[in-house]
Amino acid sequence: MRRPIEPYCRVPIVVREADPRASEVAGRVIALIAARRPGAEAEHVGSSAVPGLAGKGTIDLLLPSSPDEIPAVTRDLLALGFQPQVIPTAFPPTRPMLQGVIRHDGTSFRVHVHVVPESSPEVPAIRGFRDALLADPALREEYAALKRAIVAGGTVDSIAFTKAKNGYIVGVLERFGLAGDGAPPPPA
């Protein structure tokens, strides 16, 4: 039986214009997760959730979960074809990030599913950062310019790229009152 989610491959970071199909792709993956795990409520977050925002093209999903359910949620995602993050220390089993590729409209889309304990301050931070970007065109332009500058400076590794954005994202979260209790910055 062929799984709907295909193997993930790491690629050098390239900041590209937003793909208008991102929300449709996210919707497909969210439906796959809900079919596999009834009651699961994944949501589209990160840059690809913001129409017109340039980014690395990855579809980021947030899946808040009860801490005691995270192992079962992880097994269900693995059964769909998702794979664990290749750098296990980046995301522990108590807050996994699974990754995979889904083909849509003749294109391969990389997908990250962030399974986060539902009570974690990271949940409102992830949502809040997305919502701030949706609401503020100037913030979107500033953030896209930052991402382009990071890549133009030679950073093309995904971990280094994420670290390079960290201070900016934390600053935005603080500005909107969303930085709390050491919550890591959201995927974007």
C-alpha positions as a printed Julia matrix, in Angstrom:
188×3 Matrix{Float64}:
   0.0    0.0     0.0
   1.33   3.4    -0.99
   1.35   6.0     1.76
   0.06   9.49    0.95
   3.14  11.13    2.45
   6.41  10.43    0.65
  10.01  10.52    1.94
  11.39  13.89    2.93
  14.63  15.25    1.6
  16.58  18.17    2.98
  17.4   20.8     0.41
  19.3   24.08    0.6
  17.09  26.97    1.66
  15.84  29.18   -1.13
  13.41  32.0    -0.43
  10.75  31.95   -3.11
   7.52  33.74   -3.78
   4.44  32.33   -2.09
   2.7   29.46   -3.85
  -1.04  30.15   -4.05
  -1.66  26.39   -3.76
  -0.22  26.27   -0.22
  -3.57  26.52    1.57
  -5.04  23.8    -0.65
  -2.06  21.53    0.07
  -2.33  22.25    3.8
  -6.03  21.42    3.64
  -5.28  18.07    2.03
  -2.74  17.16    4.71
  -5.03  18.35    7.5
  -7.78  16.1     6.08
  -5.39  13.13    5.93
  -4.46  13.66    9.57
  -8.1   14.0    10.65
  -9.06  10.84    8.74
  -6.25   8.9    10.4
  -6.86  10.41   13.83
 -10.47  11.55   14.29
 -10.66  14.62   16.47
  -7.17  15.82   15.57
  -7.24  19.5    14.71
  -4.14  20.43   12.76
  -3.9   23.98   11.5
  -1.85  25.74    8.85
   0.86  28.01   10.33
   4.18  29.47    9.25
   4.93  31.58    6.2
   2.99  29.36    3.81
  -0.19  30.15    5.8
   0.14  33.82    4.91
  -0.97  34.56    1.33
   1.7   36.42   -0.62
   4.47  35.93    1.98
   7.73  34.71    0.46
   9.36  31.81    2.25
  11.11  28.5     1.89
   7.96  26.86    0.56
   7.44  24.38    3.39
   3.89  23.75    4.56
   4.0   24.01    8.37
   1.18  22.55   10.42
   0.53  22.86   14.13
  -1.09  19.89   15.85
  -1.77  20.71   19.52
  -2.13  17.47   21.44
  -2.61  16.2    24.95
   0.86  15.25   26.26
  -0.27  11.7    27.02
  -1.53  11.33   23.42
   1.65  12.54   21.71
   3.16   9.03   21.29
  -0.06   7.78   19.63
  -0.33  10.92   17.48
   3.26  10.37   16.37
   2.54   6.73   15.46
  -0.48   7.82   13.4
   1.61  10.39   11.52
   4.32   7.81   10.88
   1.63   5.48    9.5
   0.7    8.19    6.96
   4.32   8.23    5.81
   5.72  11.13    7.82
   9.25  10.7     9.13
  10.89  11.98   12.32
  13.08  15.07   12.09
  16.59  14.0    11.04
  18.16  15.89   13.94
  16.4   14.27   16.89
  17.79  16.68   19.47
  16.04  19.58   17.71
  12.6   18.16   18.55
  12.3   15.67   21.42
   9.65  12.9    21.5
   7.6   15.07   23.88
   7.33  17.76   21.14
   8.04  16.03   17.85
   8.24  17.57   14.42
   7.51  15.11   11.66
   8.25  15.76    8.03
   7.31  14.43    4.65
   6.45  15.31    1.09
   3.06  15.33   -0.58
   2.55  15.55   -4.31
  -0.07  18.01   -5.42
  -0.86  19.31   -8.86
   2.38  17.84  -10.24
   4.54  19.48   -7.58
   6.23  18.07   -4.48
   5.52  20.05   -1.32
   7.59  19.57    1.82
   5.46  19.4     4.98
   6.39  19.79    8.65
   3.89  18.76   11.33
   4.69  20.27   14.72
   3.05  18.16   17.44
   3.0   20.47   20.44
   1.61  19.85   23.92
  -1.69  21.72   23.93
  -0.88  23.62   27.14
   2.53  24.8    25.89
   3.02  28.57   25.48
   4.38  27.67   22.05
   0.82  27.06   20.78
  -0.42  30.66   21.19
   2.99  31.95   20.04
   2.78  29.99   16.78
  -0.79  31.13   16.15
  -0.04  34.69   17.18
   2.95  35.05   14.89
   0.91  33.75   11.95
  -1.97  36.08   12.8
   0.35  39.09   13.17
   1.78  38.38    9.71
  -1.73  38.01    8.27
  -2.8   41.35    9.76
   0.23  43.53    9.02
   1.52  44.07    5.45
   4.57  45.99    6.7
   5.51  43.13    9.03
   5.19  40.68    6.12
   7.49  42.79    3.95
  10.01  43.19    6.76
  10.02  39.45    7.48
  10.39  38.49    3.8
  13.29  40.95    3.46
  14.97  39.4     6.5
  14.66  35.89    5.06
  16.07  37.01    1.71
  18.98  38.76    3.45
  19.81  35.65    5.48
  19.99  33.52    2.33
  21.84  36.23    0.39
  24.4   36.19    3.2
  25.13  32.54    2.44
  22.96  30.71    4.96
  21.23  27.85    3.16
  21.09  25.16    5.88
  17.62  24.9     7.41
  18.84  24.77   11.03
  21.15  27.77   10.57
  18.38  29.63    8.72
  15.97  29.05   11.6
  18.55  30.21   14.14
  19.26  33.33   12.09
  15.55  34.31   12.23
  15.23  33.57   15.94
  15.97  37.02   17.36
  13.6   38.73   14.95
  10.74  36.34   15.69
  11.25  36.65   19.45
  11.17  40.44   19.07
   7.87  40.29   17.17
   6.41  37.94   19.78
   7.49  40.31   22.56
   6.0   43.29   20.71
   2.64  41.52   20.55
   2.81  40.11   24.08
   3.19  36.53   22.85
   6.68  35.69   24.13
   6.25  33.69   27.25
   8.08  31.33   29.51
  10.85  30.36   27.14
   8.58  29.26   24.31
  10.71  28.65   21.22
   9.93  30.77   18.21
   7.3   29.4    15.86
   7.98  27.81   12.5
   7.79  30.38    9.75
